[in-house]
Amino acid sequence: MADIHGPGQVYILRLACQERQPNLLLTDLTNFLNDLNLLYEYSRMLIDHKYDDYKFSRFSSGRNERRLSSEEQLSVGAIVHRSPLDLTVIAKASVEAMGAIWILVQTIDKITNWRLDRNTRELQLEKLRRELQLPSEIVAPVFSEHELFMLLRRRRATRYFRDLWEKLAASPIQVLHLEIGSAGSNPPEGGITEEPRR
C-alpha cells in the first residue's frame, strides 16, 4: 500500500439511502452493507498490485474470507436510521483506497438513477489530492468504464463484480446521494447536510 499521507489521514464516504419498502429489515441492511463492503474490497484488490496474484472465485465473498488487512478495510463512521438512512464509512487514505473509491462511486452511479457528471467526480478526486497534499507525481488510479471492464476481464473478475452490481441494484436500499471527503483520523460528526438528489 502506498502510504502517501500523514498518520491518521482518512477518506470519508457519506451515503444517503432510501428504503424502497416501508419497514427496513435487518437482513436487508446487513446484505446492503456486506455488498457495499465487498464492492470496495474487490475494487481494492483489483487495483492494488499487492493483490495481483489474488484469484477471484465463488469463495471470495465468504464471511470468513480475509481479503484485506484490517488497516485496508472500511470502518463504520456512523449509521443513522432516519429518512434518508445516513451511512458514513471511512477508509485509511492511500492511492489504492482512492482508486477503489473511484470504482465504488462509478458503480453506484451506474446502478442508481442519478448521474454525477464525470468531470464532477474527477474534481472531487482532485480536491482530495489537494486536501491530502498528494505529490503531483503520484497518480490515483482512475478508470473509464472500458478500462475497468478490461481490467476485470484480465483479472477474471467480471462475473464476481457483476454479481455484486446486480445485488446492489436489486437491494431494497437505494443510494440517493454520495459525498466524498477527507479528514484527519477523527472525521467530523453529523449526517449528510445537503438534500439528497432525486
C-alpha positions in Angstrom: 0.0 0.0 0.0 1.4 3.4 -0.9 1.3 5.3 2.4 1.3 8.8 1.0 -0.3 10.8 3.8 0.5 11.8 7.3 -0.6 9.4 10.0 -4.3 9.3 10.5 -5.5 10.7 7.2 -8.7 9.1 6.0 -11.3 9.3 3.2 -14.9 9.7 4.3 -17.8 8.4 2.2 -21.3 9.6 3.3 -24.2 7.9 1.7 -27.9 9.0 1.9 -30.0 5.9 1.2 -33.7 5.4 0.7 -35.6 2.3 1.7 -37.8 1.0 -1.1 -40.2 -0.6 1.2 -41.9 0.7 4.4 -40.1 -1.4 7.0 -36.4 -1.9 6.8 -35.5 -5.5 7.6 -32.2 -6.2 9.4 -31.3 -8.7 6.7 -31.8 -6.0 4.0 -29.4 -3.7 5.9 -26.8 -6.3 6.5 -26.9 -7.5 2.9 -26.6 -4.0 1.6 -23.6 -3.2 3.9 -22.0 -6.5 3.0 -22.4 -5.9 -0.7 -21.1 -2.4 -0.4 -18.1 -3.6 1.6 -17.4 -6.4 -0.9 -17.5 -3.9 -3.8 -14.9 -1.8 -2.0 -12.7 -4.8 -1.1 -12.9 -6.3 -4.6 -12.1 -2.9 -6.1 -9.1 -2.5 -3.8 -7.8 -6.0 -4.7 -8.4 -5.3 -8.4 -6.1 -2.2 -8.5 -3.7 -2.8 -5.6 -0.6 -4.5 -7.0 -0.1 -6.3 -3.7 -3.1 -8.4 -4.7 -2.1 -9.1 -8.3 -1.8 -12.8 -7.6 -5.3 -13.0 -5.9 -7.6 -15.3 -7.7 -11.3 -14.2 -7.6 -13.6 -17.2 -7.0 -17.0 -18.1 -5.7 -15.4 -18.3 -2.3 -14.1 -14.7 -2.4 -17.3 -13.4 -0.8 -17.3 -15.7 2.2 -17.8 -14.1 5.6 -14.7 -15.6 6.9 -12.6 -14.9 3.9 -9.8 -12.4 4.8 -9.4 -10.4 1.7 -7.7 -7.2 3.0 -5.7 -6.4 6.1 -7.6 -4.7 8.9 -5.8 -1.5 8.1 -7.1 -1.5 4.5 -10.7 -2.4 5.3 -13.6 0.1 5.6 -14.7 1.1 9.0 -18.0 2.5 10.2 -18.2 6.2 11.0 -21.9 6.3 11.6 -25.2 4.7 10.7 -28.3 6.8 11.4 -31.7 5.3 10.7 -33.9 8.1 9.6 -35.2 9.2 6.3 -32.9 9.1 4.4 -30.7 6.4 6.0 -27.4 8.0 6.7 -24.3 5.9 6.4 -20.7 7.1 6.9 -17.8 4.8 6.1 -14.1 5.5 6.5 -11.0 4.3 4.6 -7.4 4.9 5.5 -6.1 7.3 2.8 -3.9 5.8 0.1 -3.7 5.8 -3.6 -5.2 2.4 -3.7 -8.1 3.5 -1.5 -8.7 6.4 -3.8 -8.9 4.1 -6.8 -11.2 1.7 -5.0 -13.5 4.6 -4.0 -13.5 5.7 -7.6 -14.7 2.3 -8.8 -17.3 2.3 -6.0 -18.6 5.7 -7.0 -18.8 4.7 -10.7 -20.7 1.6 -9.7 -23.2 3.4 -7.6 -23.6 6.0 -10.3 -24.3 3.2 -12.9 -26.8 1.5 -10.6 -28.8 4.5 -9.5 -31.0 6.8 -11.4 -29.0 10.0 -10.6 -25.8 10.6 -12.5 -22.8 12.6 -11.5 -21.0 14.2 -14.4 -17.6 12.5 -14.9 -16.0 15.9 -14.6 -17.6 16.5 -11.2 -16.2 13.1 -10.0 -12.8 14.0 -11.3 -13.0 17.4 -9.5 -13.9 15.5 -6.2 -10.8 13.3 -6.6 -8.6 16.3 -7.4 -10.0 18.0 -4.3 -9.0 15.0 -2.2 -5.5 15.1 -3.8 -5.1 18.8 -2.8 -6.6 18.3 0.7 -4.2 15.4 1.4 -1.3 17.1 -0.3 -0.6 14.3 -2.7 2.6 14.7 -4.5 1.9 15.5 -8.2 3.9 12.5 -9.4 1.5 10.1 -7.6 -1.4 9.4 -9.9 -4.6 7.9 -8.5 -5.9 5.0 -10.5 -9.0 6.4 -12.3 -10.6 4.3 -14.9 -13.0 4.8 -17.7 -15.8 2.2 -17.9 -14.0 0.5 -20.8 -10.7 0.4 -18.9 -12.4 -1.0 -15.8 -14.1 -3.8 -17.9 -10.7 -4.6 -19.5 -9.1 -4.9 -16.0 -11.9 -7.0 -14.8 -11.5 -9.3 -17.8 -7.8 -9.6 -17.3 -8.2 -10.5 -13.6 -11.0 -12.9 -14.5 -13.3 -11.0 -12.0 -16.1 -9.8 -14.3 -18.6 -12.4 -13.0 -18.0 -11.6 -9.3 -18.3 -7.8 -9.9 -21.4 -8.3 -12.0 -23.0 -10.4 -9.2 -22.3 -7.6 -6.7 -23.7 -4.9 -9.1 -26.9 -6.9 -9.6 -27.3 -7.4 -5.8 -26.8 -3.7 -5.1 -29.2 -2.8 -8.0 -31.9 -5.1 -6.6 -31.4 -4.1 -3.0 -34.3 -2.6 -1.0 -31.9 0.1 -0.1 -31.1 2.6 -2.8 -28.3 5.3 -2.7 -29.8 8.7 -3.2 -26.7 10.9 -2.6 -23.0 10.3 -2.1 -20.3 12.7 -0.7 -16.6 12.0 -0.6 -14.3 13.9 1.7 -11.1 13.6 3.7 -10.0 14.4 7.3 -7.5 13.5 10.0 -8.1 10.4 12.0 -11.2 11.9 13.7 -13.7 12.6 10.9 -16.3 15.2 11.6 -19.5 14.0 13.2 -23.0 14.5 11.8 -25.1 13.4 8.9 -25.3 14.5 5.3 -26.1 18.2 5.2 -27.3 18.5 1.6 -30.6 17.4 0.3 -30.3 14.1 -1.4 -30.6 14.0 -5.2 -33.7 12.5 -6.7 
